[in-house]
Every structure is written in structure tokens, then in C-alpha cells.
Amino acid sequence: MDPDLDKTVPTITISAAEMTEQVSSPFPSVPPSPMSSPSKSVQTITLGTSGPTVSSLGIGTWAWGDKLFWGYGDKYGEAELEQAFIAAIAQGITLFDTAEIYGLGESERLLGRFLKNHYQRHPEQSLQIATKYFPLPWRFSPNSVSDALTASLTRLGVNSIALYQVHWPFDFLLGQPKLMKALAAEVKRGRIEAISVSNYSAEQMRNAHQQLSDLGVPLAVNQVQYSLLSRGIETNGVMATAQELGITILAYSPLAQGLLTCKYNAATYQAPVGARRLDPRFSKQGLEKLSPLFEKLQAIASHNGHTPAQVALRWVIAQGAVPIPGAKDASQAQNNAQALALSLSAEDIQNLSVISEEIA
Ligand SMILES: NC(=O)c1ccc[n+]([C@@H]2O[C@H](COP(=O)([O-])OP(=O)(O)OC[C@H]3O[C@@H](n4cnc5c(N)ncnc54)[C@H](OP(=O)(O)O)[C@@H]3O)[C@@H](O)[C@H]2O)c1
């Protein structure tokens, strides 16, 4: 099973509008990251009601070390990824999303090496790392959470992280109440600053929120799929419930795995690398169906002097969610990060919403 072939998404505690110096949060005991101001002014957001403050757009690292789905080691490798990491930070991005299963630990290991180099160069700049726990069937003891976190922290080379996320709402033998209790214990122990779930339905998210509230710890985030091509959370209750409970939505696959960059299109057909070849949306016919949305993205982008990817990411931010687009090199990271510099009119946002509904 590929854990990232999923569907869902968005929320919302915004501070998107203001240009502020980021004030990071803090575990005083945590080397190697002195908490202080970032490299430049950037839009920031507080995760949940009292979680860490992060850039309003993060970078996803599923493709970092993943050969099977994304083709790591073919057209891009560690050098390109470190340049992506550096380019994102140069644009003021401080949030990086990974998971223990990405590249079977390789994504965390790469990020750990990049973090080490970063803190040697810039000990004054703090970053926020979000990683994920995968609820495997044989992880039936609460110690599994602690052990998995220890392994992730070791690969990342840090003593604590901003966000620890339950990758999927699987129960197996451990059960959600015990899982939430084990996570809350790690917050109290200081190894994680805030808790997130991922791919949780509205009801599952509400239950997790209640279980954690009973333990005095808020649920900060639900990470779900959300983009102009995946708007399920707007109607399945996830977005509304997140807003009601003060839970932030982290929007994964915000570029629909590259589709919303408009570089895959019917006119100049090229197949994507890796497992996306199996996705009918990437077929010539699938791309033809999406062409009205591509045309609108391109028109808005050229009018604003930006790119379709930036317009698509800004649309996500306008819905109150925090997009975490993947990036394989410096150019993609910089391009995506600069979505924060784009301002879309209410009319543009509305037009995009309408077209995306029409082609769905
Ligand atoms: N919680 C979960 O279950 C879950 C599931 C999926 C993803 N995620 C997280 O969300 C992150 C983002 O999702 P995603 O990687 O699936 O999809 P995505 O962000 O929608 O698309 C990423 C891909 O699009 C292409 N791309 C990105 N920016 C580009 C640009 N500016 N110009 C041209 N091409 C660009 C790159 O692939 P090509 O160059 O090969 O086209 C890149 O790998 C992941 O890295 C991961 O951290 C979480």
C-alpha cells in the first residue's frame, strides 16, 4: 500500500494577510535551533489555537528519497534537494513536512543532513519540522509512539519537532484514545510542540480533538488533500469542523501532484515520471478535460506576472489552509515559495472556484 495515495483537506487560523517578522516557538532545551527571527519578512500563521508559528506555506518532502512514486535518484538527487531546501529558506519558508515512511526514512535523513548544514551556517534561524507517525498493525503498545518518535528525531538529528502527525486514521489494536494519550505525553515531555492528525474525517478529527482536550492538549492540525482539483473537504465537513474547533488545515498535494503547474498539458503532451503515469488525470484525455482550468490559471498568472503554480497555491491560502507543495529542486522551491508574494483579487479566486467545480 502506498500511504500517500489518498484523498482529503483545509482550515484556518490565518494571519496570512500581514507581513510580519516570524516569531518562532520554542523549546528552550532544544539544540540545534536557537529560536529567533527568520531570514526575511514572511506571512506566518499559528497552527491551531496555540501551536507553533510557521510560514503560511511549507515545503513537502515526500519526493525526497522516494524512488518508487517520484523517481528519486533519476533526474534529481541529494544535491538538488539541498538546493531546494536552501532556496525555500531564502524565500522565508520555515516549515518542512516529512514522514517516517517517505523513502523508508530517507526523507528524514536527508532533511537531517540539510538541517545540520543550515544550523552551522545560520544558528540564529529556526525552522519548524513536521513529521508523521504511521499506525502500523503491529504497533499496539503506546511505547510504539515513543519509539517511532525517537527514531524520527534521530534521523532528523534534532531533540524536538514542531509537529507530530498521525499519518492515517488507522486503529488496529492500539486504538485512538491510547494513541492520543501517548502523543499528549510527548508534548508534555517536550519532544513535540503540537499534535496533528492526517486524513481524518470530520468525525474522527472531532473525536481526536475531544480526547486530547480531556488531556489538556489541543489538536493543532489536520493534514488533508486540498487543491483546486481536490475540494472534498469543503463538503465532507472537514473544513467546517476544523474552523469550528480552531484546527488548522495543512493542504497536501496542493498542486495536484504537478498538474496545477500547467506543465503537463494535452497540447505539449509529456507523461509524468513514476507512478503518476497510472493516474488518468495525467493521460492526454484527462489533461484535455482540465484545460479550461489550466487556461484560467495561465491567464491570471500572466496578468499578475506570476506562474500558474503560484496562483493555484495562493487560491489554497485564500481558503484559509496552509499549502505544503513538494519541490525537487531550487527552481520549484523558489517558484512555490513566491506564491506568498502574490495577491489574487476576489474575482480571480471566485472564477477559479467556479471553473474547478465545472470540470470536477
Ligand atoms: N498526509 C498525507 O497522506 C500526504 C499525502 C501526499 C502528500 N503529502 C505531503 O504533501 C506534500 C506535497 O504533496 P505532493 O508532493 O503529493 O504533490 P504536489 O505538491 O501537489 O506536487 C509536487 C510535484 O509537482 C511538481 N512541482 C512542484 N512544484 C513545481 C513547480 N513550481 N514547477 C513545476 N513543477 C513543480 C514536482 O514533480 P515533477 O517535477 O516530477 O512534476 C513535485 O514533486 C508531500 O511532499 C508530502 O509532504 C502528505
The ligand as an ORCA input file, in Angstrom:
! r2SCAN-3c Opt
* xyz 0 1
  N      -0.531     13.230      4.691
  C      -0.558     12.557      3.572
  O      -1.147     11.470      3.468
  C       0.136     13.137      2.372
  C      -0.150     12.652      1.081
  C       0.507     13.236     -0.011
  C       1.415     14.274      0.197
  N       1.685     14.709      1.466
  C       2.628     15.835      1.709
  O       2.293     16.906      0.840
  C       3.443     17.264      0.061
  C       3.022     17.801     -1.300
  O       2.203     16.883     -1.992
  P       2.684     16.115     -3.303
  O       4.178     16.069     -3.314
  O       1.897     14.862     -3.361
  O       2.136     16.976     -4.521
  P       2.235     18.481     -5.025
  O       2.869     19.335     -4.041
  O       0.873     18.821     -5.483
  O       3.172     18.318     -6.326
  C       4.556     18.133     -6.168
  C       5.219     17.842     -7.511
  O       4.834     18.780     -8.519
  C       5.976     19.148     -9.307
  N       6.220     20.570     -8.993
  C       6.139     21.166     -7.771
  N       6.370     22.493     -7.860
  C       6.607     22.748     -9.145
  C       6.893     23.937     -9.863
  N       6.969     25.121     -9.253
  N       7.080     23.856    -11.201
  C       6.981     22.674    -11.840
  N       6.709     21.505    -11.217
  C       6.514     21.533     -9.876
  C       7.119     18.245     -8.865
  O       7.070     16.993     -9.581
  P       7.564     16.822    -11.109
  O       8.639     17.822    -11.338
  O       8.008     15.413    -11.202
  O       6.328     17.076    -11.951
  C       6.737     17.963     -7.423
  O       7.318     16.809     -6.896
  C       4.255     15.972      0.011
  O       5.603     16.202     -0.336
  C       4.079     15.482      1.428
  O       4.926     16.196      2.311
  C       1.037     14.164      2.543
*
